[in-house]
């Protein structure tokens, strides 16, 4: 249990931040699954339309530190190769 006022506030802050991070991480995972599904369905037109949104989501998540920026870039690069 936190003893000082600042520690109590910190616990509250960490709880909120954990929820936000969970939301962002699930958004990232969903984007990956959606893109994989589009690629496996051999529907390249829909995959190309979804790609800009996919790229945006990955970079947003990377910017906030949920995943590394290089990881996001690598995933985007590999998906690009699969689409084209």
Beta strands, then each sheet from edge to edge (+ up, - down):
end
